[in-house]
Amino acid sequence: MKDSFVFLADGFEEIEAISVIDILRRAGMPVKTVSISASLQVKGAHGVTVVADVLYDSTHFAEAEWLIFPGGLPGATNLYDFAPLHGLIRNQIDSENGRLAAICAAPGEVLGQLGALKGEKFTCYPGFEGKVEGGIHEPARVVTSGKFVTANGPSSATLWALEIVKETLGDDKATEVASGMLLYPKSTQDAVNIFG
């Protein structure tokens, strides 16, 4: 299995970032956290500092499984303002098997402003829909469309991560991981119902 990458910028939403890292690793997916700055230490929106695995400038992203973007402010804005990500995102979209995931402000702030979600269904934190030109907004917790998995905010971070697992390794693996976390679903659809 190829590496997936979670991109961290100062001001990232901690719950969204840590949840997806933890859940993908529980599923056995290789995940690296990437700092877009010159330091491995990245400070979250609520003052939690994490140490990323790698720096953007020293990492090779060819044939990535997933490019994953937590939300949070100003984290999502900082990701969008980091110009090298623009080409990487476009290359991932154009690749045969590359996929992308974004949550909270990131579907609008990062993917939407690049036109990546044009013609795709998506969800995001309320108020960021207007940044997604040509996308089809759905008021749901998690939306899968084509190469994209998007989610609406911190309370949906677990479901978002489980959907990424499902899209990569199948429903049985996602259900196994969810059950190990005491969600006790019979399927990932049941996991969604647990949260409303």
C-alpha positions as CSV (number, residue, x, y, z in Angstrom):
1,M,0.0,0.0,0.0
2,K,1.2,3.5,-0.9
3,D,1.8,6.3,1.7
4,S,-1.0,8.8,2.5
5,F,-0.1,12.3,3.6
6,V,-1.8,14.5,6.2
7,F,-0.8,18.2,5.6
8,L,-0.3,20.4,8.7
9,A,-0.2,24.2,8.8
10,D,-0.2,26.4,11.8
11,G,-3.8,26.8,12.9
12,F,-4.9,23.3,11.9
13,E,-7.9,21.7,13.7
14,E,-6.4,19.2,16.1
15,I,-9.3,16.8,16.4
16,E,-9.6,16.5,12.6
17,A,-5.9,15.9,12.1
18,I,-5.2,13.5,14.9
19,S,-8.4,11.5,14.3
20,V,-7.6,10.7,10.7
21,I,-3.9,9.9,11.5
22,D,-4.9,7.6,14.3
23,I,-7.7,5.8,12.5
24,L,-5.8,5.2,9.3
25,R,-2.9,3.8,11.3
26,R,-5.3,1.5,13.2
27,A,-6.4,0.2,9.8
28,G,-2.8,-0.5,8.8
29,M,-2.5,2.3,6.3
30,P,0.9,4.0,6.1
31,V,0.4,7.7,6.9
32,K,2.9,10.5,7.2
33,T,2.2,13.9,8.6
34,V,3.7,16.8,6.6
35,S,4.6,20.2,7.9
36,I,4.4,22.9,5.2
37,S,6.8,25.2,7.2
38,A,10.5,24.9,7.8
39,S,9.8,23.3,11.2
40,L,8.5,19.9,12.1
41,Q,6.6,21.5,15.0
42,V,3.2,22.7,14.0
43,K,0.8,24.6,16.4
44,G,-2.9,23.8,16.1
45,A,-5.8,26.2,16.3
46,H,-6.3,25.5,20.0
47,G,-2.7,25.6,21.1
48,V,-1.8,21.9,20.7
49,T,1.6,21.5,19.1
50,V,2.4,18.4,17.2
51,V,5.7,17.1,15.7
52,A,5.2,16.2,12.0
53,D,6.9,13.2,10.5
54,V,8.4,15.1,7.5
55,L,8.9,18.5,6.0
56,Y,7.1,19.3,2.7
57,D,10.3,20.4,1.0
58,S,12.1,17.1,1.8
59,T,9.3,14.7,0.9
60,H,8.6,12.8,-2.4
61,F,4.8,12.5,-3.0
62,A,4.7,10.5,-6.2
63,E,1.9,7.9,-6.3
64,A,0.4,9.0,-2.9
65,E,-2.6,7.0,-1.9
66,W,-4.4,10.0,-0.3
67,L,-3.6,13.7,0.2
68,I,-5.5,14.7,3.4
69,F,-6.3,18.2,4.5
70,P,-7.6,19.0,8.0
71,G,-9.6,22.2,8.5
72,G,-9.3,24.8,11.2
73,L,-8.5,28.4,10.9
74,P,-6.1,29.8,10.0
75,G,-4.8,26.3,9.2
76,A,-6.9,25.7,6.0
77,T,-6.1,29.3,4.8
78,N,-2.4,28.6,5.4
79,L,-2.6,25.4,3.4
80,Y,-4.2,27.2,0.5
81,D,-1.6,30.0,0.7
82,F,1.2,27.5,0.4
83,A,1.6,27.6,-3.4
84,P,3.5,24.3,-3.8
85,L,0.4,22.4,-2.7
86,H,-1.5,23.7,-5.7
87,G,0.5,21.7,-8.3
88,L,0.6,18.6,-6.0
89,I,-3.2,18.7,-5.7
90,R,-3.7,19.0,-9.4
91,N,-1.3,16.1,-10.1
92,Q,-3.1,13.9,-7.6
93,I,-6.5,14.7,-9.3
94,D,-5.0,13.9,-12.7
95,S,-3.3,10.6,-11.5
96,E,-5.1,7.3,-12.2
97,N,-5.6,6.2,-8.6
98,G,-4.8,9.2,-6.4
99,R,-7.5,10.4,-3.9
100,L,-8.0,13.4,-1.7
101,A,-9.8,14.1,1.5
102,A,-10.7,17.4,3.2
103,I,-12.8,18.4,6.2
104,C,-14.3,21.5,7.8
105,A,-13.0,24.6,6.1
106,A,-10.5,22.7,3.9
107,P,-13.0,21.6,1.2
108,G,-13.8,25.2,0.4
109,E,-10.6,27.0,1.4
110,V,-8.2,24.5,-0.2
111,L,-9.9,22.3,-2.8
112,G,-12.7,24.7,-3.7
113,Q,-10.6,27.7,-4.5
114,L,-8.5,25.5,-6.8
115,G,-11.6,24.4,-8.7
116,A,-10.9,20.8,-7.7
117,L,-14.5,20.0,-6.7
118,K,-16.1,21.3,-9.8
119,G,-18.9,18.9,-10.7
120,E,-18.4,16.9,-7.5
121,K,-20.7,16.4,-4.5
122,F,-19.1,17.7,-1.3
123,T,-19.8,18.9,2.2
124,C,-17.9,21.4,4.4
125,Y,-18.2,23.6,7.5
126,P,-21.2,25.9,7.0
127,G,-20.3,29.2,5.3
128,F,-17.5,27.8,3.1
129,E,-19.8,26.4,0.4
130,G,-19.4,29.7,-1.6
131,K,-15.7,29.0,-2.2
132,V,-16.5,25.8,-4.1
133,E,-17.4,27.0,-7.6
134,G,-19.2,24.4,-9.6
135,G,-19.5,21.9,-6.8
136,I,-22.7,20.3,-5.5
137,H,-23.0,21.0,-1.8
138,E,-24.8,18.4,0.3
139,P,-25.6,19.2,4.0
140,A,-24.2,15.9,5.3
141,R,-21.6,14.9,7.7
142,V,-19.5,13.0,5.2
143,V,-19.7,12.9,1.4
144,T,-17.8,10.7,-1.1
145,S,-17.7,11.7,-4.7
146,G,-15.3,10.5,-7.3
147,K,-11.8,10.8,-5.9
148,F,-12.9,12.9,-2.9
149,V,-14.1,12.3,0.7
150,T,-15.2,15.5,2.4
151,A,-16.7,16.1,5.9
152,N,-18.3,19.0,7.6
153,G,-16.4,19.6,10.9
154,P,-14.7,18.3,14.0
155,S,-17.6,16.1,15.2
156,S,-17.5,14.2,11.9
157,A,-13.8,13.5,12.0
158,T,-14.1,9.9,13.1
159,L,-16.7,9.2,10.4
160,W,-14.6,11.0,7.8
161,A,-11.5,8.9,8.7
162,L,-13.6,5.6,8.6
163,E,-14.9,6.6,5.2
164,I,-11.3,7.0,4.0
165,V,-10.5,3.5,5.4
166,K,-13.7,2.1,3.7
167,E,-12.8,3.6,0.3
168,T,-9.2,2.2,0.6
169,L,-9.6,-1.2,2.3
170,G,-13.3,-1.9,2.1
171,D,-16.3,-1.9,4.5
172,D,-15.2,-4.9,6.5
173,K,-11.9,-3.2,7.5
174,A,-13.7,0.1,8.3
175,T,-16.2,-1.9,10.4
176,E,-13.4,-3.7,12.2
177,V,-11.7,-0.5,13.1
178,A,-14.9,1.2,14.2
179,S,-15.7,-1.8,16.4
180,G,-12.3,-1.7,18.0
181,M,-13.0,1.9,18.9
182,L,-16.3,0.7,20.6
183,L,-18.6,2.1,17.9
184,Y,-20.0,-1.4,17.5
185,P,-21.4,-0.9,13.9
186,K,-22.6,-3.7,11.7
187,S,-21.4,-1.6,8.8
188,T,-20.0,1.9,8.2
189,Q,-23.6,3.1,7.5
190,D,-24.5,2.1,11.1
191,A,-21.5,4.1,12.3
192,V,-23.0,7.1,10.7
193,N,-26.3,6.5,12.4
194,I,-24.7,6.3,15.8
195,F,-23.9,10.0,15.4
196,G,-27.3,11.0,14.1
